[in-house]
Amino acid sequence: MSHMHVAGSVHAEVASPAPVWLTKPADANSLTEKIWSANTRRNADGELSIAGHQATDLVRRFGTPAYFVDEADFRSRARTWRAAFDPWTVYYAGKAFLCTKVARWISEEGLYLDVCSLGELTVALKAGFDPARIGMHGSNKSVAELRIGIESGVGRIIVDSADEITRIEALAEELDTTVKVLIRVTAGVEAHTHDYIATAHDDQKFGLSVNGGAALVAMMRCYHSSRMELLGVHSHIGSQIFDTNGFEVAARRTLKLFAQFREATGSLMPELDLGGGFGIAYVKEDTPSSAEELATSLRDIVEHECRGFGLEPPKVSIEPGRAISGPSGTALYEVGTVKIVDIGGGLSRRYISVDGGMSDNIRPALYGAEYSAALANRSSQAEPVISRVVGLHCESGDILVRDEFLPGDVRPGDLIAVPASGAYSRSMASNYNHVPRPPVVALAQDRADVLVRRETLEDLLRLDAGVEGCVE
């Protein structure tokens, strides 16, 4: 599999083990502002500080590996997205990272919440999140999941298939209620991203096709159902997208559905959800748009396409997740070994092994995601050297940071910080090789609060039926 970055292939033939898009820094101690949380900096001694907490102090208290969330940064991003898109509705995508305290932050900052599993819904309800402000996703919702969603009063269910319509109708009849739904459609848009996170081209598992007519059929079925209230259409074109070109095509094709629906029924569809997928900067070469830039562009797109079809603009919603939580999080690791490997052609690569890996961040191994890294416990005057930060797992693909310039004197016992770790790190973490998952800690100027505690070996053994005391 070719690992692609927005600026090109990391396997380009160059006279260096570094990819062509990665430039050598003049100072390996410098921090590129856009890839770190707002309150991350180096102190006078050169040590990394997050929301006023020194890296070494955090590690002494919480250990490594661990994820640290800049609470003020997270909340600020939530407010920024809400304000930029006002009066549109902003749903935080819980799949990026969710726990009860984060659900409460989202509620306090005035956002709605998107969940896509019974587990995420349960966490939200346990946090006291208003179910009327929850949207329920999922490409294969079971009857049990749908029942809990309907009984709890979620504000909308995003329908993903004809089978799901049948399930919802039967449950609504049994429970003597009406369920508010949106139809998830695939608009045939090829988003500029990895195949695994592009979700609007026709040949994939999500939604109902606009091109094949399945979407309109589903809309008509829900509209004529006595047990369903059709709110509108949902379209999500992918993830880690930097511009609005794909959204323009998706909006045109989904609003054409609105026009076809009006022609068939004489009624106006009230809502359009454009999904999420808004990208963030993982490396200094990334150039994501700001919330304000995206809001201006998306409003123009929707208004333009509505004029073209003679439609009144619908109520619009979006679903940023990574764009809020991603930059707010930083992962800290301890270096265990450093080795230089001859890779041929007179070139060598430095491998820096840390005490985490693909179990706490699967994205680099799963689809070649790029990350940055920095020496966290001190500054260094050593020459920057191209390095690969790898994990402890028994896999050659266990890579955390594929290519980064780090000081040439990095040694065992040093701390490595990986920014932009607030989305899809803990939420996609596993126990591969029976490694317990790291904790998540929220940092503010006057406190450090554990959001999710570190797993222990006892936690893992508690599920093993061969161990005395296993919880069944």
N, C-alpha and C positions, 0 to 999 in steps of 0.2 A: 504494500500500500504506500503510495506517495504521500508524504506529509506536506500539506500545502499551507503556506501562510499567505495572507492577502498580498504580500509584496513579492511572492515567488516561492520556488521550491527550495527546501533546505538542502537538497541533494545536488544543487547546481555545481558544475565542474569549475571550481575555483582553486587558486593556489593557497588554500587555507582550509582547515576543517570547519571554519565558520561559514554560515550561510551568507549569501550575497547581501541580504537585507540588514544583517546585523553589523553595525559599525563599532569599531573599537572606541571606547570612551577616553577622553583626556584624563578623567579622574574616576577611578573605579568606586570611589566613595560617594559620588554624587547620586542623588535620587531624582528620577524623572517624575515630576509632580503628578502627572495625569494617571500614573499607574499605581499610586499609593493613596491611602485614605488621607483626608484633609489634615488630620492631626498626627501624621507620621513625619518624623524628621530625625536628624542626628543631633545629639547633644554636644556640649563643648568637648567631650572626650572622644567623640566620634561614634558613640554607641547609638543604635537605633532606639527611638522612643516612639511609642504609640499612645496617643491621648495622655501624655504625661508619664507613662510607665516605661521604665527602661527594660530592654529585652532580657538582660541577665536577671533582673528582679522577677520578671514574669516567669522565666524558666525555673528559677529556684522555687517559686511558689506552685506552678502548675505543671512543670515538666515539659518534655518534648516527646513526640510532635504534639502541637496544639494549634488550634485556630483562635485568633483574637479579632474581635469585631469592634471597630471604632463606633460606639453608639451614636455619638453626636453626628458623625459623618453619615451613618445610615439614615438617621431621622432627617437630616438636612436634604439628602437625596430624595427621600420620600416626599418631603414638602415641595421640593423643586419640581418634581414630575407632576404633582397635583396642581400646583400653581400654573405651570407652563401649559397644561392641557385643559384647564378650566374653561368652559363648563363641561368638558367631556369627563367621563368617569374613568378613574384609574384603578385597575385591579392589580394588586401585587401578586405575582406568580409564586405561590408557595413552594413549588418544586425547586426553586433556586436555593432556598434554605428556609426552613420553618421549624419553629418550636413555640411553646406557649407564650414566652416573653416577647418573641418577635411578632407573633400575632397581635399581641397587645400594643406593641409599638405602632404597627400598621394601623390599628384601629384608632389609636390616639392621634395619629397624623392625618386622619381623615380619608384613608384609602379603603377600597374594597379588597376582597381577597379571592383569589382563584385557587381552587384545590383540584387535584386530579386523581385522588385515591381515597379509599375509606380511611386510611391512616392519617392523611393530611386533614380530612374533614374532622376526624375525631380530635386531633390536636387543636384545631381552630375552635371547635365547640367547647373543649376542655378549658381553653383560654377565655371563654366567655364572649367570643366574637359573635356579633349579631348575625345570625344565619341569613337574614334577608339581604345582607351585604356580601354573601358568598356566591360565587359561581362554581358549578361543579362540572369538571371535565372528566375525560376518561374514554379511551377507545373501545373498552370492553367492560362496561359497568355491569356488575352482577345484579340479580334481583335484590339480594340482600343490601348491597350498596345503595341502589336506587331507593329502596324502602327507607333506609335511614336518612338519606338526603331529603326525600319528600316529607317524612314525618318530622324532621327537624326544621323544615321550612326554609330550605335554601332558596335564595332569590331567583336563581335560574339554573337550569340544567342544559349543558351544551350537548345536543344529540349528535352521535357519531355514526349511526347506522339505522337501517330500516328495522333490524331486530330490536334495537333499543326503543324505538317508537312503540313497538308491540308490548314490550315489558312495561314501559311507562303507562301506557293506556290501561293495561290490566291492573297495575298497582293503584292507579288513580281511581279506577272503578271500585276496587276493593276498599280503598280508604275514603271513598266518597269526597274527592277533592279535585282541584284543577291544578295542573303543573305548568309553570312558565318555562318555555324552552327556546333555545336558539338552535339553528341547524348549522353544524360545522361543515363548511364546503372546502373543496380543494379547487383552487382557481387555475391550476396548470402553470404556476409560476415557478421557474427555476431560480431560487435564491442563490446568491454568490456565497456559498458556504459548503461545508462538508456534507456528503450525501446523508450521513447519519442524523444531521440536524436540519436538513432541508425538508419541509413538511407540507408544501403546497403543490408539488408536481403530481401528476396523475398516478404514477406507478408507486404508490406507498399506502400505508395502512390507515391513515387518518381521513376522516370526513367522507363526504359525498361529492362526486364530481360535478362541477359546473358544465364541463364540456359534454359529458355523456347524458346529461338530463336527469341524473339521479337526485341532484340537489333540489331541483324544482319539484319533482315528484314528492320528495319528503316534505317540502314546505307545504304543498297543497294538502297532503295527508294530515299534517299537524293542524293546519288552518281549519280543516273541516271536522276535526275531532272535538267531541263534546267535553273531553277530559284534558285538553291541552290548550294553552294560550301561547300562540306563536309570537315571540317578541321580535325575532329578526334572524340575522345571519352572522356567523362567526367565521373569520378567515385568518389563518396563521401561516405565514410563508416560510418560517425557519428561524434560526437563531444566529446570534453574533453577526448581525447585519449592520453595515455602517451608513447606508444611504437609503433613500426612499423610492428608488426606481422600481423595485419589486412591488412595493406597496401601491404604486400608481397603477400598475397592471392589475393587481389583485382587486383594488377598489373599482376599477372600470368593469371588471368581469362580475364582481359581486353586485354592484349597483345595477348592472344589466338585469340580474335576477330580480332585483326590486321592481324594475320596470315591467318585466314579464309577469311578475306576481300581481302587480296593479292591473295589468291588462286582463289577466285571467279572473281576478276577484273583484276589481273595483276598489280594493282597499290598499292603504299605504302600510308598508312595513316600518315599524317604529324604530328599530335599533340595528346598528352595524358595529360589530366588534372586529377591529383590525388586528387583534392578537398582540404579540410582543416580538421578541427576537432582537431587540435593540442592543447593539454591540457595545463593548467597553474596551479600554486599552489594556492589553496584557503585556505588550512590549512597547518600547518607546516609538516604534515605527507605526503603530496603530493610530488611526485618526478617526475615532467615532464622532458622530454629530452630538451636539448638546441637546438636552430636552427641549430647550426653547427653539432650536433650529428644526428639530423633528416636528414639534407642534405646529410651527408656521407652515412647513412643507405639507404635512398631512392634512391640515385644514384646507389649504389651497387645493390639494388633490381631490378631497371629498366634495368641496364646493364646485369645482370645475366639472367633475364627473356627474354630479347631480344636475347641474345646468344642462349638460349634454343630453340627459335622459328626461329632462323636464320634471325632476323630482324635488320635493322639499327635503333639505338635508335631514337625515335621521339623527337620532340620539346616537353618539359614537362613544365607544369605550376602547381602551388599550390595556395591555397586560405586561408591563415591565417587571422583571424579577431580577435578572442578572444586573441590569443597569442600576438597581438600587443597592442590592446586597453585595455584588461582586467586588467593587473597589473598596468597600468598607472593611473587608476581611484580609488578614495577613496570617500566613502559616509560618511557624517557627520550627526549625529542625536543628539537631545537633550533628555535626560532622563526625563520622566514625573512621573512615579511611580515605586516603587520597592516593591515586595511582596514575602514572603516565603510561599510555598504551601507544605503541608504534602502529599506525594505521596504514603505512606504506607510502611510497612516493616522497619520502623524506619528511612526512608529516606525523604528528603525534596528537593525541587527545588526552586531556586530563579528566579523569573520572573522580567526582567527589561524591562519596556515598554517605547518605544521611539515614536517620533512624525512622523515617517514614517511607512512603512510596506509593505504589499504585492502589493500595488499600485505602489511602486517605485522599488521593487525587487520581482518579482513573482517566481523566480527560486526555492527557498526553498519550497514554497507551491506547485509548479507545479510538480517537480520531486525530491524533497528531497535533493536539492543541499546544500552542506555544505559551510559555510563561517566562517571567524575568526572575532574577534573584539578586540578593545583596548580602554581603557579610554584615551580620547584625550586632555582634558583641564588641566590635572595635572598628576603628578605621585602619587603613593600611596605605603605606607609601610604595608598596610593591607594584611592579608592572602588571597591568591587567592581562590575564591569560584566558584564552577561550576554554570553557569548561562545560562539562555535562554533569548535571546533578541527578543522581540515580538513587534508587531506594534499596531496601533490604530484602526484597522478595526474590523468590527463586524463579525469575523470569528475565530474559534478556531485554524484553520490552518495558521493564520497570524503570521508566524514565520520568522524572518530575520536571526538569528544565532541560530541554534538548541542547540548547546552545546559549551560553551567556559568558560575557567577560567578567571574571572575578579576580581579585588580587592574587598574585602568584604565590603568596605565602599562606594561603588558607591551609589549615592543619586540623588534625583530630581535636575535638573539643570546642572548636569554633561553632558559632550559631549562624545558620543560613535562614534568611527571611524570604518568603515567596509572596509577593503582593497579589492583589486581585483574586484572593482565595475564598471570598465570601459567598460565592455561588457555585453550586454543583461540586463542591469538595466534600463537605460533611454529608450533604444530602445523597451523594452517590457512593459514599464510603462503604467498604465491605470488611469482612473478617478473613480475607484471604490469608492463607498460611496460619490461620488462627491468631491473627494479630488484632488486639483490641483497638477499637476506634478512638481517636483523640477527643479531648474535650473542646467545647466552644465557650469562650470567655468574652463577655462584653466589658469593654473598657470605657470609663469616663474619667474625668480629671480627678475625682475624689474617691473612686471605687473601682473594683474589678469583680464582676458578678459572673458566676458560672451559669451559662445558659443550658448547656448539656454536659453532664459530667463525663469524665473519662471512663471508658469501659475497663473492666478488670478481667483477669483470667477466670475469676469466680463467676463473673457474668456469663462467660462462654460455657463454662462447665455446667451452669445451672440448666442449660437446655439439653445436655447430653444424657440420654436415658440410661446409659451404662454407669453413671456416677450416682452414688448414694446421695439422696437429697435433691435429685432433679425435680424441677418444677414442671408438672404435667399440664 
